[in-house]
C-alpha cells in the first residue's frame, strides 16, 4: 500500500468520524450503507415499525445522565421533562438518580404513575392551572416554582392554613442568552419570571414570607435554550447571589437553594458549538463560591435542569422518501413526515444533517431540500443539505439529534398520527410509544 493510499484511508476514516460526530456513540456503519444503532440496523426498525419513527439510544441517555451526575456531584440534577417524556424514560431517569421537572398536571401524573418519587419533582409553569396546582399538592411534589405574584395567594389558598409546601421563586436576572429570540427567557421582555431589575422579585419574596404555609427554599432562573457559552450563567449567579444577600438583610432569611435551570446547547450538525457540562459545573462552582464569600453567605445547594442535553443527541428520526423533484432550480426530496412530528425548523429555523441510510450511493452529493408532507410551504425539515444525486422514492433518510422537542411538540396536523418511539440497547429494540392511529384521532371526535 502506498503513502497516498494510507493518507486516503486516513482521510476517509476522518470523514466518516465527522459524518457521525453528532450521532449516538453506539452508531456503526457496515457495507452497503447499513447503519446500526446499539447494534440494531435502523433499516430493520423502519421495516418493522414503519416511518416516520423515532429511535432512542438508551446507552447514550444513560451516559449523559451519568456525565451530569459526575460533573454536578455536589448539586441536584433534574431532567427537564418538556424535552421528551414517556414512561420508559421516566424509569430510566429514576434509575440514573436524576430528579425531574415538569410543566403540567399531565407530565406530573405520567411521571408519578410510572413510579417516579414525587419528592424529587419540581413543577414549573408561567400560567399553572387549578388542575396543575391541585395535582401537585395531591401528589406532594418536592417544590413548586412560583412564576408570578398572583400565583402566591392562589397557591397558599390551595395549600390551606394547615398545609405546607416548599416553593422556589423564578427570577428574571436580565441576561440575554439562547439560540433564537423565541427561546430567550432570561430578559425582562418575555412572559416568564419576576424581574430582578424593577423590584418585582423582591416584592414577591416578601409576599411568600407572608404565607406561613409556603416555605421558600430558594431562587430559580432559566436563561433560555441552546446556550453554548458559560458566561451568561456566571452573570446570572452573581446577580442572584446579590438578591439572596438582600433577602438576608431585609428578612433575616438565608435561602439554601439556587436553581439555574437548563438550556445547555448541543450540536445538531458536525462542527456546531456545544456547552460542556463538566466545564460549566467547574466554573459555576468557582463563581458561586466567590460570590457567596463576597456577600457573606453560605454556598447554597445548586440545582440544574438539563433536558435537550440529556435526550436530544440520543434520538434519530427515520423517514421514507416519497418523491424527488426539481423546482425553480432547487432539488426537493419529500418525505413521509414533517412539521407535525418536528415543528422546530418552521418555528426556529433549526438546521439538521440528514443522511441516506440502507444503501450505498456513489453519486455526487448535491444541495437538497428535505420537504415535509404537509400542506404548508414552510414545512421543510432541512434546507440545502448535501444528499446523493440519485436519491429516489423508497430511500430511507435518518435525521440525528432528534430526541428532544420533536415528539413532545408534535401535533396531528392534517390528521397525520404522531410517530412511534423505539428504544435500542445491546442489539435489541423495544417499543416505548406506539404510533398514533386514525382510530385514536377519530375517538376524540364525538360530534356525529
Secondary structure as GFF3:
##gff-version 3
##sequence-region A 1 448
A	DSSP	alpha_helix	3	19	.	.	.	ID=ss1
A	DSSP	beta_strand	28	30	.	.	.	ID=ss2
A	DSSP	three_ten_helix	31	33	.	.	.	ID=ss3
A	DSSP	beta_strand	34	37	.	.	.	ID=ss4
A	DSSP	beta_strand	40	41	.	.	.	ID=ss5
A	DSSP	alpha_helix	42	49	.	.	.	ID=ss6
A	DSSP	beta_strand	53	57	.	.	.	ID=ss7
A	DSSP	alpha_helix	58	71	.	.	.	ID=ss8
A	DSSP	beta_strand	76	80	.	.	.	ID=ss9
A	DSSP	three_ten_helix	81	83	.	.	.	ID=ss10
A	DSSP	alpha_helix	87	95	.	.	.	ID=ss11
A	DSSP	beta_strand	99	102	.	.	.	ID=ss12
A	DSSP	alpha_helix	105	113	.	.	.	ID=ss13
A	DSSP	three_ten_helix	118	120	.	.	.	ID=ss14
A	DSSP	beta_strand	121	123	.	.	.	ID=ss15
A	DSSP	alpha_helix	130	139	.	.	.	ID=ss16
A	DSSP	beta_strand	143	146	.	.	.	ID=ss17
A	DSSP	alpha_helix	149	159	.	.	.	ID=ss18
A	DSSP	beta_strand	165	172	.	.	.	ID=ss19
A	DSSP	three_ten_helix	181	183	.	.	.	ID=ss20
A	DSSP	beta_strand	194	195	.	.	.	ID=ss21
A	DSSP	alpha_helix	200	209	.	.	.	ID=ss22
A	DSSP	beta_strand	214	220	.	.	.	ID=ss23
A	DSSP	alpha_helix	231	251	.	.	.	ID=ss24
A	DSSP	beta_strand	257	259	.	.	.	ID=ss25
A	DSSP	alpha_helix	277	295	.	.	.	ID=ss26
A	DSSP	beta_strand	301	304	.	.	.	ID=ss27
A	DSSP	alpha_helix	308	311	.	.	.	ID=ss28
A	DSSP	three_ten_helix	312	314	.	.	.	ID=ss29
A	DSSP	beta_strand	315	327	.	.	.	ID=ss30
A	DSSP	beta_strand	330	335	.	.	.	ID=ss31
A	DSSP	alpha_helix	344	348	.	.	.	ID=ss32
A	DSSP	beta_strand	355	357	.	.	.	ID=ss33
A	DSSP	beta_strand	365	371	.	.	.	ID=ss34
A	DSSP	beta_strand	380	388	.	.	.	ID=ss35
A	DSSP	beta_strand	396	400	.	.	.	ID=ss36
A	DSSP	three_ten_helix	407	409	.	.	.	ID=ss37
A	DSSP	three_ten_helix	413	415	.	.	.	ID=ss38
A	DSSP	beta_strand	420	425	.	.	.	ID=ss39
A	DSSP	beta_strand	428	433	.	.	.	ID=ss40
A	DSSP	alpha_helix	438	443	.	.	.	ID=ss41
###
